[in-house]
Amino acid sequence: MADEEPKQPTFDWLEDGMEALADGEYDAIVMGTGLKECVISGLLSTQGKKILHVDRNGYYGGDGASLNLTNLFEKFEAGEAPTNIGANRDYNIDLIPKFIMACGNLTKMLLHTKVTRYLDFKSVSGSYVYQNGKILKVPAAPDEALKSPLMSLFEKRRFRKFLIYIDQYVANKPETHEGHDLNVMTMRELYVEFGLVDATHQFISHAMCLELDEAHMDKPAAATVKKLKTYCYSLARYGTSPYIYPVYGLG
Protein backbone atom coordinates (compact mmCIF):
# COMPACT_ATOMS: atom_id res chain seq x y z
CA MET A 1 0.00 0.00 0.00
CA ALA A 2 1.47 3.31 -1.08
CA ASP A 3 2.31 5.84 1.59
CA GLU A 4 -0.37 8.47 1.95
CA GLU A 5 0.62 12.07 1.28
CA PRO A 6 0.90 14.16 4.45
CA LYS A 7 -2.31 15.97 5.23
CA GLN A 8 -2.26 19.70 4.49
CA PRO A 9 -2.63 21.69 7.73
CA THR A 10 -5.75 23.83 8.16
CA PHE A 11 -6.49 26.74 10.45
CA ASP A 12 -9.73 28.33 11.67
CA TRP A 13 -8.67 31.74 10.44
CA LEU A 14 -7.87 30.53 6.89
CA GLU A 15 -10.51 31.51 4.32
CA ASP A 16 -12.30 28.82 2.31
CA GLY A 17 -10.49 27.77 -0.83
CA MET A 18 -7.07 28.92 0.41
CA GLU A 19 -4.19 26.59 1.22
CA ALA A 20 -1.75 27.04 4.07
CA LEU A 21 1.77 27.69 2.80
CA ALA A 22 3.40 26.91 6.15
CA ASP A 23 2.76 24.51 9.01
CA GLY A 24 2.19 27.23 11.63
CA GLU A 25 4.89 26.08 14.07
CA TYR A 26 7.51 28.85 14.26
CA ASP A 27 9.51 30.62 16.94
CA ALA A 28 9.39 33.91 15.04
CA ILE A 29 7.82 35.41 11.93
CA VAL A 30 9.90 38.04 10.15
CA MET A 31 8.04 40.24 7.66
CA GLY A 32 10.09 41.87 4.94
CA THR A 33 13.43 40.90 3.40
CA GLY A 34 15.34 44.14 3.86
CA LEU A 35 18.88 44.06 5.20
CA LYS A 36 17.93 44.42 8.88
CA GLU A 37 15.17 41.80 8.61
CA CYS A 38 17.57 39.33 6.98
CA VAL A 39 20.22 39.94 9.64
CA ILE A 40 17.66 39.40 12.43
CA SER A 41 16.38 36.24 10.74
CA GLY A 42 19.90 34.92 10.27
CA LEU A 43 20.92 35.63 13.86
CA LEU A 44 17.81 33.86 15.20
CA SER A 45 18.48 30.90 12.92
CA THR A 46 22.03 30.51 14.23
CA GLN A 47 20.48 30.17 17.69
CA GLY A 48 18.46 27.17 16.51
CA LYS A 49 15.17 29.04 16.13
CA LYS A 50 12.63 28.09 13.46
CA ILE A 51 11.86 31.18 11.40
CA LEU A 52 9.13 32.00 8.87
CA HIS A 53 10.42 34.77 6.61
CA VAL A 54 7.88 36.41 4.27
CA ASP A 55 7.72 39.36 1.90
CA ARG A 56 4.76 40.90 0.08
CA ASN A 57 6.95 41.81 -2.93
CA GLY A 58 7.95 39.50 -5.74
CA TYR A 59 11.63 40.22 -5.05
CA TYR A 60 13.99 40.21 -2.07
CA GLY A 61 15.50 43.24 -0.39
CA GLY A 62 12.61 45.56 0.55
CA ASP A 63 13.55 49.23 0.18
CA GLY A 64 17.18 48.22 -0.29
CA ALA A 65 16.54 45.71 -3.09
CA SER A 66 18.52 45.24 -6.28
CA LEU A 67 16.09 45.11 -9.20
CA ASN A 68 16.33 43.91 -12.74
CA LEU A 69 14.83 46.09 -15.47
CA THR A 70 11.36 44.51 -15.33
CA ASN A 71 11.05 44.86 -11.56
CA LEU A 72 12.41 48.39 -11.67
CA PHE A 73 9.86 49.58 -14.22
CA GLU A 74 7.04 47.81 -12.37
CA LYS A 75 8.00 49.38 -9.04
CA PHE A 76 7.93 52.91 -10.40
CA GLU A 77 4.96 52.23 -12.71
CA ALA A 78 6.97 53.34 -15.72
CA GLY A 79 5.39 50.99 -18.24
CA GLU A 80 7.14 48.19 -20.06
CA ALA A 81 10.89 47.82 -19.67
CA PRO A 82 12.80 48.54 -22.90
CA THR A 83 14.10 45.53 -24.77
CA ASN A 84 16.90 47.24 -26.68
CA ILE A 85 19.33 47.88 -23.80
CA GLY A 86 20.26 44.35 -22.85
CA ALA A 87 18.86 41.36 -21.01
CA ASN A 88 17.07 41.56 -17.67
CA ARG A 89 19.79 39.58 -15.91
CA ASP A 90 22.42 42.13 -16.98
CA TYR A 91 20.99 44.66 -14.53
CA ASN A 92 21.13 44.77 -10.73
CA ILE A 93 20.04 48.30 -9.83
CA ASP A 94 20.32 49.09 -6.11
CA LEU A 95 17.49 51.23 -4.75
CA ILE A 96 19.76 52.20 -1.84
CA PRO A 97 23.45 51.65 -2.65
CA LYS A 98 25.32 50.64 0.51
CA PHE A 99 29.05 50.41 0.99
CA ILE A 100 30.00 48.11 3.85
CA MET A 101 33.03 48.78 6.05
CA ALA A 102 35.27 45.73 5.67
CA CYS A 103 35.93 45.40 9.42
CA GLY A 104 32.69 46.93 10.68
CA ASN A 105 30.02 45.33 12.85
CA LEU A 106 27.78 44.63 9.85
CA THR A 107 30.50 42.55 8.18
CA LYS A 108 30.97 40.59 11.41
CA MET A 109 27.23 39.87 11.58
CA LEU A 110 27.15 38.75 7.94
CA LEU A 111 30.05 36.37 8.57
CA HIS A 112 28.42 35.05 11.74
CA THR A 113 25.16 34.29 9.90
CA LYS A 114 27.13 32.60 7.08
CA VAL A 115 25.60 34.86 4.43
CA THR A 116 28.88 34.61 2.51
CA ARG A 117 27.85 31.10 1.44
CA TYR A 118 25.42 32.62 -1.07
CA LEU A 119 26.61 36.22 -1.46
CA ASP A 120 29.87 37.37 -3.00
CA PHE A 121 31.57 40.62 -1.99
CA LYS A 122 34.36 42.56 -3.64
CA SER A 123 36.62 45.35 -2.49
CA VAL A 124 35.76 48.77 -3.88
CA SER A 125 38.65 50.04 -6.02
CA GLY A 126 38.81 53.45 -4.36
CA SER A 127 36.98 56.32 -2.72
CA TYR A 128 37.06 60.03 -3.52
CA VAL A 129 36.43 63.43 -1.97
CA TYR A 130 35.47 66.79 -3.45
CA GLN A 131 37.82 69.55 -2.35
CA ASN A 132 38.41 73.05 -3.75
CA GLY A 133 36.49 72.29 -6.92
CA LYS A 134 38.35 69.05 -7.65
CA ILE A 135 37.58 65.34 -7.19
CA LEU A 136 40.54 63.73 -5.45
CA LYS A 137 41.26 60.11 -4.56
CA VAL A 138 41.54 59.23 -0.89
CA PRO A 139 45.04 57.70 -0.52
CA ALA A 140 45.06 53.96 0.21
CA ALA A 141 48.82 53.32 0.12
CA PRO A 142 52.00 55.18 1.19
CA ASP A 143 52.99 56.09 -2.39
CA GLU A 144 49.52 57.51 -3.06
CA ALA A 145 49.70 59.53 0.15
CA LEU A 146 53.03 61.08 -0.89
CA LYS A 147 51.65 62.14 -4.28
CA SER A 148 48.22 63.27 -3.05
CA PRO A 149 47.44 67.01 -3.27
CA LEU A 150 45.00 66.73 -0.36
CA MET A 151 47.64 67.96 2.13
CA SER A 152 50.94 69.82 2.11
CA LEU A 153 54.16 67.91 2.82
CA PHE A 154 54.41 69.20 6.40
CA GLU A 155 50.73 68.49 7.02
CA LYS A 156 51.23 64.92 5.81
CA ARG A 157 53.92 64.46 8.48
CA ARG A 158 51.56 65.71 11.19
CA PHE A 159 48.78 63.54 9.78
CA ARG A 160 51.06 60.47 9.86
CA LYS A 161 51.96 61.16 13.49
CA PHE A 162 48.24 61.45 14.32
CA LEU A 163 47.45 58.11 12.62
CA ILE A 164 50.29 56.37 14.47
CA TYR A 165 48.74 57.57 17.73
CA ILE A 166 45.28 56.35 16.66
CA ASP A 167 46.67 52.96 15.60
CA GLN A 168 48.35 52.26 18.96
CA TYR A 169 45.50 53.73 21.06
CA VAL A 170 43.55 51.14 23.07
CA ALA A 171 40.65 52.45 25.14
CA ASN A 172 41.23 50.20 28.15
CA LYS A 173 45.03 50.60 28.20
CA PRO A 174 45.95 54.00 29.69
CA GLU A 175 49.62 53.51 28.75
CA THR A 176 48.60 54.01 25.08
CA HIS A 177 46.76 57.30 25.71
CA GLU A 178 49.87 59.53 25.97
CA GLY A 179 48.13 61.60 28.64
CA HIS A 180 44.99 62.25 26.57
CA ASP A 181 41.66 61.33 28.14
CA LEU A 182 39.45 60.95 25.07
CA ASN A 183 36.36 60.64 27.24
CA VAL A 184 36.94 64.27 28.21
CA MET A 185 39.02 65.79 25.39
CA THR A 186 36.91 66.84 22.40
CA MET A 187 37.70 65.82 18.83
CA ARG A 188 38.52 69.43 18.00
CA GLU A 189 41.02 69.56 20.88
CA LEU A 190 42.62 66.30 19.73
CA TYR A 191 43.11 67.65 16.20
CA VAL A 192 44.65 70.86 17.57
CA GLU A 193 46.91 68.85 19.89
CA PHE A 194 48.55 67.27 16.82
CA GLY A 195 48.74 70.58 14.95
CA LEU A 196 46.35 69.56 12.16
CA VAL A 197 44.76 72.33 10.05
CA ASP A 198 41.01 72.78 9.59
CA ALA A 199 40.98 71.17 6.12
CA THR A 200 42.52 68.02 7.59
CA HIS A 201 39.93 68.04 10.40
CA GLN A 202 37.23 67.98 7.72
CA PHE A 203 38.94 65.26 5.70
CA ILE A 204 39.40 62.91 8.66
CA SER A 205 35.97 63.51 10.17
CA HIS A 206 33.90 63.23 7.00
CA ALA A 207 35.92 61.11 4.54
CA MET A 208 37.28 58.63 7.09
CA CYS A 209 35.03 58.71 10.17
CA LEU A 210 31.92 59.37 8.03
CA GLU A 211 30.55 61.98 10.40
CA LEU A 212 27.53 63.74 8.91
CA ASP A 213 27.87 67.13 10.62
CA GLU A 214 30.09 69.14 12.95
CA ALA A 215 28.39 68.16 16.23
CA HIS A 216 31.09 65.56 16.99
CA MET A 217 33.82 68.20 17.04
CA ASP A 218 32.81 69.47 20.48
CA LYS A 219 31.98 66.08 21.97
CA PRO A 220 34.40 63.63 23.64
CA ALA A 221 36.74 62.23 20.99
CA ALA A 222 36.43 58.57 22.01
CA ALA A 223 33.44 57.77 19.76
CA THR A 224 34.95 59.39 16.65
CA VAL A 225 38.35 57.78 17.28
CA LYS A 226 36.62 54.38 17.40
CA LYS A 227 35.15 55.07 13.94
CA LEU A 228 38.56 56.13 12.66
CA LYS A 229 40.17 52.92 13.93
CA THR A 230 37.48 50.87 12.15
CA TYR A 231 38.25 52.77 8.93
CA CYS A 232 42.00 52.15 9.28
CA TYR A 233 41.57 48.44 10.05
CA SER A 234 39.20 48.06 7.08
CA LEU A 235 41.64 49.83 4.75
CA ALA A 236 44.50 47.61 5.91
CA ARG A 237 42.45 44.49 5.22
CA TYR A 238 42.26 44.94 1.42
CA GLY A 239 44.64 47.80 0.66
CA THR A 240 42.61 49.61 -2.01
CA SER A 241 39.62 50.86 -0.04
CA PRO A 242 38.00 50.23 3.36
CA TYR A 243 34.70 49.37 1.68
CA ILE A 244 33.28 46.16 0.25
CA TYR A 245 30.15 45.81 -1.87
CA PRO A 246 27.91 42.86 -2.84
CA VAL A 247 28.90 41.77 -6.35
CA TYR A 248 25.27 41.35 -7.46
CA GLY A 249 23.80 44.13 -5.35
CA LEU A 250 21.71 43.97 -2.20
CA GLY A 251 18.74 41.88 -3.36
N, C-alpha and C positions, 0 to 999 in steps of 0.2 A: 504494500500500500504506500503510495507516494506521500511524502511529507506534506502536510498542509502548510499553506503560506501563513506567515504570522498575521494575526488579526490587526487591522488598522485601528489605532486608538481613537476614541471619540470623547468629546467633552460637552457638557451641558451648554456651555456658552457658544459652541460652534454652530453657525447657521446651517440649515438644511441644504444639502447638495454640495457642501464644502468639505474638503479632506484636510485632515491635520498633516502639517508638513514636519512636525516634530513630536517627540513622545511625551513632552510636558515635564520631564524630570531633569531640572537644571539647577545649578547653584546660583547662577546669575544670567541675566539677559542683558546684552549690550546692544543698544540701538544706534546705528550709524557706523560707518567704517572709515571715519576720519582718523588722522594720526593718533590723537589722544585716545580714541575708543579702541583702536587696534593695540596700542601699548597696554591699556588697562586689561583688555581681553587676554593678551599674551602673558602678562604678569600673573593673572589669576590662573591661567592654564598651567603655568610652571609650578603652581602650588597644588596641582592635582584637582582643581575645580573643573566641573563640567559646565561649559559655557555655550549659550545660544547667541550667535552673533547675526544680526539682521540689518538690512538696509532697504529703504523704500525705493532707492534709485536702481537703475539697471547697470550701474558701474560702481566700483569701489572708490573710496577716498573722500566722500563727502565734499565739503567746500574746498578741500585741498587735493582734489582728484587730478589725475592726468587723463585727458580725454583724446580719443581719436577724432577725426574730422566729423564723422556722423554724430557722435555724442555731443561734440562741441556745438554744432549747428542746432541740434535739438534742444540743448539746454538754454540757448539764447534765442530760440524761436526765430532763427534766421533763414528758414526754408531748407531746401535740399543742399547738401554739401556738394561742392564742385567736384567734378570727376576728372578734370584736366590738370590737377596739380599733384598727382601721385596717389598711391594706394592708402587706404585707411590706416593700415598697420605702420606706415612710415611716419605717423604723427603721434607724439605723446606730449600734449600741450598742458602744462601745469597751470591750474587756476591760481594757485598761490605758490610760486617758486620758493623753495626753502633750502638754504645752504645749512649743512649740519657741521658743527665743530667736531673735528676728528677725535678729540679727547674729551668731549663734553659729556654731560650726564645722559643726554638723549642717545648718543652712540653706545654708552654702557648699557642702557636699557634695551636697545635693539639687539646687542650681542647676547644679553642675558635671556631674552625671549627667543633667541635663535632665528630671528627674522632673516639673517644673512644666508640661511639655507635656500631661500627663494627670492631674495633681492640682491642685486649686484650694485656696489657703490664704486665710484671712481673719484680720484683726487681732482679738484678743480685746478686748472693750469695756472691760475694767478688771480689776484684781486687788485683793484685800482681805486685811486682817490682823485677827486677833482680839486685842484689847488691853483689859485692865481690864473684862472682861465685855461688851465691845461689838465689833461687826464694823464696821471702818472701811476706807474706800477708800484705797488707796495713791495719793497725788497723781501726776498725769501731766502737769500744766500749772501754770504759775505761780499762776494764780488759785485753783486747787484747793489748792495748797500753802499759800497765805495763809489759807484758810478751814479747813484741816484741823486737827482737835483732837489729832492725833498728837503734836505738839510745842508747846511754849510759843513765844511770839514771839521771845524772846532765843535759844532753842535753834534756831529756824529760821534765824536769822542765822548761828549757828555752823555749822549743817548746810550752808548755802549756801556758806560759805567753804571747808568741807571738800570739797564737790563741785567747786568751781572748781579746787581743787588737784588732785583726781583727774582732771578733764578735761584739764588741761594737762600732767599727768605722762606722760613717755615713758621707758620703762625704760632705753633706750640713750642718753639725752640727760641727763647729769648736771645741766645748767643748769636743768632743770625739776624737780629733786628738792628744792630749797629746803633743802639740808643734811640731808635724811632719807635714810638708806640702808635701803630697804625689804627688802633681803636680810638685814638684821641686826635692824632695828626690828620688834617684834611688832605685830600688829594692835591689841592692847590699848593699847600705847604710842602708836600713831598716833592712835587715838580720843582718848586723854587729851591728846595734844599739841594737838588742836584744841578741847579743852574740852567735848567731847560727853559727855552723861550716859549712864548705863547703859542706860536704855530706848532711847536712840537707837542705842547699840551693837547691841542686839538687833534693832532694826528694820532697820538696814543689813545686818547679817550674815545674817539669816535671810529677810527679805522681798525684799532686793535681790541679795545675793550667793548666796542659796540654800544657805548652809552648814547642815549637818544637826545639828551639835553645837557644843560650845564649844572643841574641840581647836584650832581655827584661831587662837583669840585669843592663844595664847602661842607661835605659830609666826611666822616671818618674814612680813611683811604683803604681800609682792610677789604671791603667788598669789591672795590674796583681793582685792587691788586690781585685778588683771586681770579677775576675775569681775565686779567692780563696774563697770569700764569697759565690759565687754560689755553689762551691763544698761543702762547710760546710753546707749550707742550704739543699742541696740535700741529703747529708749523714744523716742529722738529720731527714729527712722526712721518711725514711724507716729503717734506723738503721744498715743495713748489707752492703750497698754499695750506692754510690751516683747515680748509673746508673740504668736505666730501659731498657728493650729490648722487642720488639714485640714478643709475644708468638709464632706466626706462621711466623716469619720473616717479611721482608719489602715489599713483593709483594702485 
